[in-house]
Amino acid sequence: MPHPLYVAFVWHQHQPLYKSRDSASGKSGQYRLPWVRLHGTKDYLDLVLLLERYPNLHQTVNLVPSLILQLEDYIAGTAIDPYLAAALTPTEQLNAEQQQFIVEHFFDGNHHTLIDPHPRYAELYWTRQDKGRQWCLDNWTGQDYSDLLAWHNLAWIDPLFWDDPEIAGWLKQGRNFTLGDRQRIFSKQKEILSRIIPQHRKMQDAGQLEVTTTPYTHPILPLLADTNVGRRAVPNMSLPQARFTWKEDIPRHLKKAWEMYEDRFGQAPRGLWPSEQSVSPEILPYITKQGFKWICSDEAVLGHTLKHFFHRDEVGNVLEPELLYRPYRLETPHGPLAIVFRDHRLSDLIGFTYGTMNAKQASADLVGHLEAIARSLKQRQPGEGTSLEQPWLVNIALDGENCWEYYERDGIPFLEALYETLSEHTDIKLVTVSEFIDQFPPTEIIPEGQLHSGSWVDGSFTTWIGDPAKNRAWDLLTQARQVLYEHPEATEENNPAAWEALYAAEGSDWFWWFGEGHSSNQDAMFDQLFREHLAAIYEALNEPIPPSVKRPVEAHDVQGDHCPQSFIHPVINGIGDEQDWDKAGRIEIGGARGTMHQSSAMQRLWYGVDHLNFYLRLDFRSGVQPGKDIPGELHLLWFYPDRTMHNSLAPLAELPDEAPLNYQFHHQLGINLMTQAFWFQEAGEHYQWHPRTSRAQVALKQCLEVAVPWADLQVEPDYPLRLVLVFADNGIFRSYAPINALVPITVP
């Protein structure tokens, strides 16, 4: 029987519990951050409404219980956050603290897509950028504040709703918004929020959508079972002082999620999205005992489980598709459990890269990858058949909310182009996960105990444990959990406040933001929320709150040197937009902390990647002139460790014979900093350099920005590269950065 290539999209919709538990401040029950409300008006309803227009396309959406609870609070009018409170305050009553908060935070969001398309909002944003925050505080009028308060809420309403007469009227109005306008905008937000759960239930009942759930407050179940599990993937991991081993909390999270799902959707759930796609053998019996039929995880977890590293070709397609694109069966004491593993790269292309591309090109690229997977599978089957002779499932699973902020019109053109193509495609069929495993139950078995313990991030738990700050947070949680254990009279029935606070503190998000790896301008607030949840446990038990819970887990200072925190997609214009580079890696090379003493006019180096390019930015001291204050040429030299290829010494005179300058390199990009002209070379036989065509981008204004396509470097995904920057005058060496080191790069 011939088969199409089956594809399961799984969109993960999640927010941590932002509700404050600080009863001492009188703010208990209020929300510290607005992201449930704002993402609720921009990302949850439109995703499924757009899909509904294409009834032959079936998908899966995961709705985390902690998200649903907060949506319901806003719908009921019992939730208010500081952003909303400011928006509903008459401008003449705004105090100095509120005004400062508005100037600082009411431009939160990607300005390219959420701010710049709206002239009045962009006018206010660029005034702040050009003249500074203090100028705004000193000079903005009440009308300026009123317009900003209105636009911050309008811009987060999805373009799919812009044909609504009221919304269209506000967009056309553009400025001179009143308090009444702002109140009506919030009413419109609540109206959109109120449609989210009913629309998902309607489409699930119609068979087009499968809705899944997650443990109640999104905890890392393997770490609740035993924090020592972190050492399975990273044997030398530093662990918290106290070992957290509260397996009994796992069934509690699963039961609460199950019951909430049954209540909201009128049926039992089938699938479970383990928080952060984190799995371990220990948690499986709890999942099957609760009644779940399938779970999902990441290809890295499958790779560790099979002891097989997935290789990809130069365009990023898996070379072993028969291992990845199938469900597996896990045997547990309470029955079998199906597990599917996502294609990490295809998921990341949607999550982090396609937003920078033309919508139709991005859609064609994704469909092209799926067609290539089908061709690869056909080539591996016996005979010369032109159709797939057995069913294969490609799982694309990712965050369903944050990525759209970087797409044109919140991703509508991309999704429309993709859905129109797939609706007509006879060889690709979109299914829910349950549809596939019901029709084609998994036959490939992962033996009991063999499943790897890890998450979607590198197949390990290092994002949530192992860093000193993360470990301190675990110790605080362990201490609070022990105190609750010592109060057996405090049951979920007679003391729900203590248990709800515990569940909130066990959520994964707090540990994500602690320590190295991830950062935002809300780090201090996440720290505070975590400790408020802990404090609420003690308060509910009438126990004194330990001093350690009242102190921040870590200092939230401006970061110095650090590695990239996520993919970046900067516009190469020489401006150095702060939002474009805020997730980039950073190395100080000049100034007070600088090591590049001979070139202190250069202050810092930024670097990062996406699936299309490597990006580099150099910040110079204000007024620096290339050829006068700094050398006139910059040479980027790529070193390829452990790779057999033609290499050569850097083509520069007077080069010191010291590492890493005396390494042999394979590619060189030379940039004339005075003209912004550039040339690209590749090492060949006999240590010769040969000119090559390059599609690099170079811009120098306030800073130097460079983008180099991976296609120029001709390396496959997951390969590690190293880079050194050499400054020269007319080909004569002058200095280099970073000193005694190389910039580390991994091809995504």
Secondary structure, DSSP 8 states (H G I E B T S, - for coil): --B-EEEEEEEEE-----B---GGGT-TT-BS--HHHHHIIIIIHHHHHHHHT-TT--EEEEE-HHHHHHHHHHHHT----HHHHHHTS-GGG--HHHHHHHHHHTT-S-IIIIITTSHHHHHHHHHHHHH-HHHHHHH--HHHHHHHHHHHHHTTS-GGGTTSHHHHHHHHH-S---HHHHHHHHHHHHHHHHTHHHHHHHHHHTTSEEEEB-STT-B-HHHHH-GGGGGGTSTT----SS----TTHHHHHHHHHHHHHHHHHSS---EE--GGG-B-GGGHHHHHHHT--EEEEEHHHHHHHHT----B-TTS-BS-HHHHSS-EEEEETTEEEEEEEE-HHHHHIIIIIGGGS-HHHHHHHHHHHHHHHHHHHHHHSSS--SSBSS--EEEEEEESSSGGGGSGGGGHHHHHHHHHHHHH-SSEEE--HHHHHHHS---EEE-TT-S--B-TTTTSSTTTSSSHHHHHHHHHHHHHHHHHHT-TT--TTT-HHHHHHHHHHTBSHHHHHSSSS---TTHHHHHHHHHHHHHHHHHHTT----HHHHS-SS------SB---S------SSS--HHHHTTSEEEE-SGGG-S-GGGTTEEEEEEEE-SSEEEEEEEE-TT--BTTTB-SEEEEEEE-TT--S--B--S-BT--SSTTTTS-BSEEEEEETTT--EEEEEE-GGG-EEEE----EEEESSEEEEEEEHHHHT--TT-EEEEEEEEEETTEEEEEESTT--EEEE--
